Amino acid sequence: MDAYPAPPDPYEQAIAPAAPWTLEQYREILRLGAVYGPAMPLLDRALAAPDPQVPTHTSLFMPNIHFVPVRELVWWLTISAHIKAASGDYRGAYHELRRAIAVATLITRGGSWVDHLVSWQSAAAAAQAARTIALRYEVPPAVLRQAAGGFLSSADGVEPFAELVRTHLLPLLNFVPTYYSYAHFDINYYPESRESGRDYPDSCEGRRERVRNRAAFALAPLAGSTRGSTARNLKSLCQQGLALAEKPYSPAVQDGYDALLAPWLPTRRRRGLWSLVFSTRDPLGYCLALFGGGVSGLTGDLHAKATAHQTLLRGTALLLAVRTHELERGELPDDLGQLVPAYLPRVPTDPFSGECFRYLRAQVPGLPPDAWAIYSVGGNCVDDGGTAYAPASYRPFDGPDLVFPSQDHRPDRLAKRPRLSWYPRNRSQPKFLQPGAGEL
């Protein structure tokens, strides 16, 4: 999905939840259990509170303090679930995973887009553990049925993507008066910043930088940048972005993001100070939107990830329900409609297509003939017949379709996977990042 692979997550790299552990790793797990265990009753009370949420981000300088401890806690809960399942405590295992999903959801209530990304990654880890345990062990059907309903309820309670966009853009709009008053392009120099001690260095270069910034802000009205024009332009950007965020993700919506962001993102010809001044009607607003992170919450990439998060929860609910049917009746259902109402209150739709999830009782691409799978058409919004390479990974963008299989793909298949396109219409990246896009 991204042009460059993300760096390995230290928690995933250190101890893989579902993999065999060394003695040292197991001792570390026991140590963390002694740390987190006594706090679980307090966590349960916090999660049971009416409408729990984290403080809403209203300032660009508000620190993101939640995602690191949440990621660590969800990682430990996922490992704890595997330990309980291995000892036969399946109800306790899925209770830990319900906690993990609830904690991951909590930081999306008022949290920043970074909090959302960590939440989605954490929820993917918990969902992967739920599927692995269900397929690895003979879990009692009553436990699986309850878990399937829990994942479907979690999917129904996902914060709308438009709320994330509103939360993300509000600090940017609030920052405009301070931006013009302090007159500096680097927000890390502002008094409110966590790095506010990093004021202009008392050197020739520091004094020159201060003069350049103040001169740029003083001359900016000649290029069309004023406090009022920047506020209006950013508000217009926000309104157009919200209109897209309120729609289900689709190729047309991705094209809308491309068209919206093309004037705001640098291209090959938009380089240097003079091209910036003469190619925009509001160069200071342009800099604020770009370097203040305004456009980061308005990308189709983020919208697609939000949709994939909901798809993971719904797909996991369906897989658990099919597995329950298989354990209870000794055979797979003929179609997903047979799961209602005994195993799920309804069959959820695929968020990427608005239609039912696809269901393969056999002949899943890349798997043995007896494997079965449920799959979504994924971010390219095209049905590729259940083709995927690493569907159970923490990053669910490793195949044309988003697949929830009854068996894992072979390691040699993972090593040979091609570079795939996540964006619709076979684009490996948005139009506004492609060479020559938006040139003037």
C-alpha positions as CSV (number, residue, x, y, z in Angstrom):
1,M,0.0,0.0,0.0
2,D,2.9,2.4,0.7
3,A,5.8,3.2,-1.6
4,Y,8.2,1.9,1.0
5,P,7.7,-0.9,3.6
6,A,7.1,0.2,7.1
7,P,9.9,-0.4,9.6
8,P,9.5,-3.5,11.7
9,D,7.4,-3.0,14.8
10,P,9.6,-3.6,17.8
11,Y,6.9,-5.5,19.7
12,E,6.0,-7.7,16.7
13,Q,9.7,-8.3,16.1
14,A,10.6,-9.0,19.7
15,I,7.9,-11.6,20.5
16,A,5.5,-12.8,17.9
17,P,2.2,-13.6,19.8
18,A,1.4,-16.8,18.0
19,A,4.9,-18.1,17.4
20,P,7.0,-20.4,19.7
21,W,8.9,-18.4,22.4
22,T,12.3,-18.8,23.8
23,L,12.8,-19.2,27.5
24,E,14.0,-15.5,27.8
25,Q,10.9,-14.3,25.9
26,Y,8.6,-16.4,28.1
27,R,10.2,-14.9,31.2
28,E,9.7,-11.4,29.7
29,I,6.0,-12.3,29.2
30,L,5.7,-13.4,32.8
31,R,7.3,-10.1,33.9
32,L,4.8,-8.1,31.9
33,G,2.0,-10.2,33.3
34,A,3.0,-9.2,36.8
35,V,3.0,-5.5,35.7
36,Y,-0.3,-5.5,33.8
37,G,-2.3,-8.1,35.7
38,P,-3.1,-6.1,38.8
39,A,-4.4,-3.2,36.7
40,M,-7.0,-5.3,34.8
41,P,-9.9,-4.6,37.2
42,L,-9.2,-0.9,36.9
43,L,-9.1,-1.2,33.1
44,D,-12.4,-3.1,33.1
45,R,-14.1,-0.3,35.1
46,A,-12.7,2.3,32.8
47,L,-14.0,0.5,29.7
48,A,-17.4,0.0,31.3
49,A,-17.9,3.7,31.9
50,P,-20.5,5.4,29.7
51,D,-19.0,6.8,26.5
52,P,-15.3,6.5,27.5
53,Q,-12.9,8.6,25.4
54,V,-9.5,10.3,25.4
55,P,-9.1,14.1,25.5
56,T,-9.9,15.5,22.1
57,H,-7.0,17.0,20.2
58,T,-7.7,20.8,19.8
59,S,-4.2,21.9,19.3
60,L,-1.3,21.0,17.0
61,F,0.9,20.9,20.1
62,M,-1.2,18.5,22.1
63,P,1.1,15.4,22.6
64,N,0.2,11.9,21.6
65,I,0.6,10.2,24.9
66,H,-1.8,7.3,24.4
67,F,-0.7,5.2,21.5
68,V,2.5,3.7,22.9
69,P,1.0,2.3,26.2
70,V,-2.1,1.2,24.3
71,R,0.0,-0.7,21.8
72,E,2.1,-2.3,24.5
73,L,-1.1,-3.3,26.4
74,V,-2.9,-4.8,23.4
75,W,0.3,-6.7,22.5
76,W,0.4,-8.2,26.0
77,L,-3.3,-9.0,26.0
78,T,-2.9,-10.8,22.7
79,I,-0.1,-12.9,24.1
80,S,-2.1,-13.5,27.2
81,A,-4.9,-14.8,25.0
82,H,-2.6,-17.3,23.3
83,I,-1.4,-18.5,26.7
84,K,-4.9,-19.0,28.0
85,A,-5.9,-20.8,24.8
86,A,-2.9,-23.2,25.0
87,S,-4.0,-24.1,28.6
88,G,-7.6,-24.7,27.6
89,D,-9.1,-21.5,29.0
90,Y,-10.8,-20.5,25.7
91,R,-13.4,-18.2,27.4
92,G,-10.6,-16.4,29.2
93,A,-8.6,-16.1,25.9
94,Y,-11.5,-14.4,24.1
95,H,-12.1,-12.2,27.1
96,E,-8.6,-10.9,26.8
97,L,-9.2,-10.2,23.1
98,R,-12.4,-8.3,23.9
99,R,-10.4,-6.2,26.2
100,A,-7.8,-5.6,23.5
101,I,-10.4,-4.5,21.0
102,A,-12.1,-2.2,23.6
103,V,-8.7,-0.6,24.5
104,A,-7.9,-0.1,20.8
105,T,-11.3,1.5,20.2
106,L,-11.0,3.8,23.2
107,I,-8.1,5.9,21.7
108,T,-10.1,6.6,18.6
109,R,-12.7,8.5,20.6
110,G,-11.2,11.9,20.3
111,G,-7.7,10.8,19.5
112,S,-5.5,12.0,16.7
113,W,-5.0,10.3,13.3
114,V,-1.8,8.7,14.8
115,D,-3.9,7.2,17.6
116,H,-6.3,5.8,14.9
117,L,-3.5,4.2,13.0
118,V,-2.2,2.5,16.2
119,S,-5.7,1.5,17.1
120,W,-6.2,-0.1,13.7
121,Q,-2.9,-2.0,13.9
122,S,-3.7,-3.2,17.5
123,A,-7.2,-4.3,16.5
124,A,-5.7,-6.2,13.6
125,A,-3.4,-8.0,16.0
126,A,-6.3,-9.0,18.2
127,A,-8.5,-10.1,15.3
128,Q,-5.6,-12.2,14.0
129,A,-5.3,-13.9,17.4
130,A,-9.0,-14.5,17.5
131,R,-8.9,-16.3,14.1
132,T,-5.7,-18.2,14.9
133,I,-7.1,-19.6,18.2
134,A,-10.5,-20.5,16.6
135,L,-8.8,-22.5,13.8
136,R,-6.0,-24.0,15.9
137,Y,-8.1,-25.4,18.8
138,E,-11.5,-27.1,19.3
139,V,-13.0,-24.1,20.9
140,P,-16.5,-24.7,22.4
141,P,-19.1,-23.4,20.0
142,A,-20.8,-21.3,22.6
143,V,-17.5,-19.3,23.2
144,L,-17.0,-18.8,19.5
145,R,-20.6,-17.7,18.9
146,Q,-20.2,-15.1,21.6
147,A,-16.9,-13.9,20.2
148,A,-18.3,-13.6,16.7
149,G,-21.1,-11.5,18.0
150,G,-18.6,-9.4,19.9
151,F,-16.5,-8.6,16.8
152,L,-19.6,-7.7,14.8
153,S,-20.7,-5.3,17.6
154,S,-17.2,-3.8,17.6
155,A,-17.5,-3.3,13.9
156,D,-20.9,-1.6,14.3
157,G,-19.3,0.7,16.9
158,V,-16.4,1.9,14.8
159,E,-16.0,5.7,14.8
160,P,-17.0,7.1,11.4
161,F,-14.1,8.2,9.4
162,A,-15.6,11.7,9.1
163,E,-15.2,12.2,12.8
164,L,-11.5,11.5,12.5
165,V,-11.2,14.1,9.8
166,R,-13.1,16.7,11.9
167,T,-10.8,15.9,14.9
168,H,-7.7,16.2,12.8
169,L,-8.6,19.5,11.0
170,L,-9.9,21.4,14.0
171,P,-6.4,22.1,15.5
172,L,-5.2,23.3,12.1
173,L,-8.0,25.9,11.9
174,N,-7.4,27.0,15.5
175,F,-3.7,27.5,14.8
176,V,-4.1,30.1,12.1
177,P,-4.0,33.2,14.4
178,T,-1.0,31.9,16.2
179,Y,0.7,31.1,12.9
180,Y,0.5,34.7,11.7
181,S,1.3,36.2,15.1
182,Y,4.5,34.3,15.7
183,A,5.6,34.3,12.1
184,H,7.6,31.1,11.7
185,F,7.3,28.2,9.4
186,D,8.6,25.6,11.8
187,I,5.9,24.9,14.4
188,N,8.6,23.3,16.7
189,Y,9.8,26.8,17.4
190,Y,6.5,28.0,18.8
191,P,6.2,28.5,22.6
192,E,3.3,26.0,22.8
193,S,5.4,23.2,21.2
194,R,6.9,20.4,23.3
195,E,10.2,21.6,21.8
196,S,9.6,25.2,22.7
197,G,13.0,25.3,24.3
198,R,14.5,25.1,20.8
199,D,14.3,28.8,20.1
200,Y,16.3,30.6,17.5
201,P,20.0,29.7,18.1
202,D,22.1,32.7,19.0
203,S,24.2,32.6,15.9
204,C,24.5,34.3,12.6
205,E,22.5,31.5,10.9
206,G,19.8,31.7,13.6
207,R,19.5,35.4,13.2
208,R,19.3,35.1,9.4
209,E,16.6,32.4,9.7
210,R,14.6,34.7,12.0
211,V,14.9,37.6,9.5
212,R,13.9,35.4,6.6
213,N,10.8,34.1,8.3
214,R,9.6,37.5,9.4
215,A,10.3,39.0,6.0
216,A,8.3,36.2,4.4
217,F,5.3,36.8,6.6
218,A,5.6,40.5,6.1
219,L,5.6,40.2,2.3
220,A,3.0,37.3,2.2
221,P,0.0,39.6,1.6
222,L,1.5,40.6,-1.7
223,A,1.3,36.9,-2.8
224,G,-2.3,36.5,-1.4
225,S,-1.6,35.2,2.1
226,T,-3.4,36.9,4.9
227,R,-4.9,35.7,8.1
228,G,-8.4,35.8,6.6
229,S,-7.5,34.2,3.3
230,T,-5.6,31.3,4.9
231,A,-8.5,30.7,7.3
232,R,-11.0,30.7,4.4
233,N,-8.8,28.4,2.2
234,L,-8.2,25.9,5.0
235,K,-11.9,25.9,5.9
236,S,-12.8,25.2,2.3
237,L,-10.2,22.4,2.2
238,C,-11.8,21.0,5.4
239,Q,-15.3,21.2,4.0
240,Q,-14.4,19.4,0.8
241,G,-12.4,16.8,2.7
242,L,-15.4,16.1,5.0
243,A,-17.7,15.7,2.1
244,L,-15.5,12.9,0.8
245,A,-14.9,11.4,4.3
246,E,-18.6,11.0,4.8
247,K,-18.9,8.7,1.7
248,P,-18.0,5.0,1.6
249,Y,-14.5,4.4,0.1
250,S,-14.6,3.7,-3.6
251,P,-12.6,4.5,-6.8
252,A,-14.7,7.6,-7.3
253,V,-13.9,8.8,-3.7
254,Q,-10.2,8.1,-4.3
255,D,-10.3,10.2,-7.4
256,G,-12.0,12.9,-5.4
257,Y,-9.1,12.9,-2.9
258,D,-6.6,13.1,-5.8
259,A,-8.3,16.1,-7.3
260,L,-8.7,17.8,-3.9
261,L,-5.0,17.4,-2.8
262,A,-3.3,18.0,-6.2
263,P,-3.0,21.8,-5.7
264,W,-1.8,21.3,-2.1
265,L,1.0,18.8,-2.6
266,P,4.4,19.5,-4.2
267,T,5.1,18.2,-7.7
268,R,8.2,18.1,-9.9
269,R,7.8,21.6,-11.1
270,R,6.7,23.1,-7.8
271,R,10.1,23.5,-6.2
272,G,11.7,26.4,-4.6
273,L,10.5,29.6,-3.1
274,W,9.5,31.4,-6.3
275,S,7.5,28.5,-7.8
276,L,5.7,28.2,-4.4
277,V,4.8,32.0,-4.4
278,F,3.7,32.1,-8.0
279,S,2.0,28.7,-8.3
280,T,-0.3,29.2,-5.3
281,R,-2.7,31.9,-4.3
282,D,-1.9,31.4,-0.6
283,P,1.7,30.3,-0.1
284,L,1.6,30.6,3.7
285,G,-1.7,28.6,3.9
286,Y,-0.1,26.1,1.6
287,C,2.9,25.7,3.9
288,L,0.7,25.4,6.9
289,A,-1.5,22.7,5.3
290,L,1.5,20.7,4.1
291,F,3.9,21.0,7.0
292,G,1.3,21.3,9.8
293,G,-0.1,17.9,8.8
294,G,-3.4,19.2,7.4
295,V,-3.3,17.1,4.2
296,S,-2.3,13.9,6.1
297,G,-5.8,13.4,7.3
298,L,-7.4,14.0,3.9
299,T,-5.7,11.2,1.9
300,G,-7.6,8.3,0.4
301,D,-4.9,6.2,1.9
302,L,-6.1,6.9,5.4
303,H,-9.8,6.5,4.3
304,A,-8.8,3.1,2.8
305,K,-7.1,2.0,6.0
306,A,-10.2,3.0,8.0
307,T,-12.3,0.9,5.7
308,A,-9.9,-2.0,6.0
309,H,-10.2,-1.8,9.8
310,Q,-13.9,-2.2,9.7
311,T,-13.5,-5.0,7.1
312,L,-11.1,-6.9,9.4
313,L,-13.6,-6.8,12.3
314,R,-16.6,-7.9,10.1
315,G,-14.5,-10.5,8.3
316,T,-13.3,-11.9,11.6
317,A,-16.9,-12.1,12.9
318,L,-17.9,-14.1,9.8
319,L,-14.9,-16.5,10.0
320,L,-15.7,-17.2,13.7
321,A,-19.3,-17.8,12.8
322,V,-18.4,-20.2,10.0
323,R,-16.0,-22.0,12.3
324,T,-18.7,-22.4,14.9
325,H,-21.0,-23.9,12.3
326,E,-18.3,-26.3,11.3
327,L,-17.6,-27.4,14.9
328,E,-21.2,-27.7,15.9
329,R,-22.6,-29.4,12.8
330,G,-19.6,-31.1,11.3
331,E,-19.8,-29.3,8.0
332,L,-19.4,-25.9,6.4
333,P,-22.4,-23.8,5.7
334,D,-23.5,-23.8,2.0
335,D,-23.6,-20.0,2.1
336,L,-23.3,-17.2,4.6
337,G,-27.0,-16.8,4.9
338,Q,-27.2,-20.0,6.9
339,L,-25.3,-18.3,9.7
340,V,-28.4,-16.2,10.5
341,P,-29.8,-16.1,13.1
342,A,-28.1,-19.0,15.0
343,Y,-24.6,-17.7,14.7
344,L,-24.9,-14.0,13.8
345,P,-27.8,-11.6,13.9
346,R,-27.2,-10.7,10.3
347,V,-24.6,-11.1,7.5
348,P,-22.5,-8.0,7.4
349,T,-21.7,-6.3,4.1
350,D,-18.2,-5.8,2.7
351,P,-17.3,-2.1,3.4
352,F,-15.3,-1.9,0.2
353,S,-18.2,-3.0,-2.1
354,G,-21.4,-2.5,-0.2
355,E,-22.2,-6.1,-1.1
356,C,-21.9,-9.4,0.8
357,F,-18.5,-10.8,1.6
358,R,-17.4,-13.5,-0.8
359,Y,-17.3,-17.1,0.5
360,L,-15.2,-19.9,-0.9
361,R,-15.9,-23.4,0.5
362,A,-12.8,-24.7,-1.4
363,Q,-10.3,-23.9,-4.0
364,V,-8.9,-20.8,-2.4
365,P,-6.0,-19.4,-4.5
366,G,-2.6,-20.3,-3.0
367,L,-4.1,-22.8,-0.4
368,P,-4.7,-26.5,-0.3
369,P,-7.9,-27.7,-2.0
370,D,-9.7,-28.3,1.3
371,A,-9.1,-24.8,2.6
372,W,-12.0,-22.4,2.8
373,A,-12.1,-18.6,3.1
374,I,-14.1,-15.4,3.4
375,Y,-12.8,-12.4,1.6
376,S,-13.4,-8.8,0.8
377,V,-12.6,-7.2,-2.6
378,G,-10.1,-4.9,-0.8
379,G,-8.9,-1.5,-1.6
380,N,-8.7,-1.9,-5.3
381,C,-12.5,-2.5,-5.2
382,V,-12.1,-5.4,-7.7
383,D,-13.0,-9.1,-7.1
384,D,-9.8,-11.0,-7.7
385,G,-11.3,-14.4,-6.7
386,G,-9.8,-14.5,-3.2
387,T,-6.2,-13.9,-4.3
388,A,-3.9,-12.8,-1.5
389,Y,-0.4,-13.4,-0.2
390,A,-0.4,-12.5,3.5
391,P,-4.0,-12.0,4.5
392,A,-3.5,-12.6,8.2
393,S,-0.7,-10.0,8.6
394,Y,-0.8,-6.9,10.8
395,R,-0.9,-4.9,7.6
396,P,-3.9,-6.2,5.6
397,F,-2.7,-4.8,2.3
398,D,-0.7,-7.7,1.1
399,G,-3.0,-8.9,-1.7
400,P,-5.5,-7.8,-4.3
401,D,-8.3,-9.2,-2.0
402,L,-8.5,-9.0,1.8
403,V,-8.8,-12.7,2.7
404,F,-9.7,-14.5,5.9
405,P,-8.6,-18.1,5.3
406,S,-8.9,-21.3,7.3
407,Q,-5.2,-22.0,6.7
408,D,-2.2,-19.8,6.4
409,H,-0.4,-19.3,3.1
410,R,2.9,-21.1,2.6
411,P,6.1,-19.2,3.5
412,D,7.5,-19.6,-0.1
413,R,4.4,-17.9,-1.4
414,L,5.0,-14.9,0.9
415,A,8.6,-14.6,-0.3
416,K,7.5,-14.5,-4.0
417,R,4.6,-12.1,-3.7
418,P,4.8,-9.3,-6.3
419,R,4.6,-5.6,-5.7
420,L,0.9,-5.1,-5.5
421,S,-1.4,-2.1,-6.2
422,W,-3.7,-1.2,-3.4
423,Y,-5.4,1.9,-4.9
424,P,-8.3,1.5,-7.3
425,R,-7.7,1.0,-11.1
426,N,-4.3,-0.5,-10.6
427,R,-2.6,2.6,-9.3
428,S,0.3,1.9,-6.9
429,Q,-0.1,5.4,-5.4
430,P,-2.5,8.3,-5.6
431,K,-2.6,10.3,-8.8
432,F,-1.3,13.4,-7.0
433,L,2.0,11.6,-6.2
434,Q,2.6,10.3,-9.7
435,P,5.2,11.9,-11.9
436,G,3.9,14.9,-13.7
437,A,0.6,15.0,-11.8
438,G,-0.7,18.5,-11.2
439,E,2.0,20.3,-13.1
440,L,1.2,23.9,-14.0
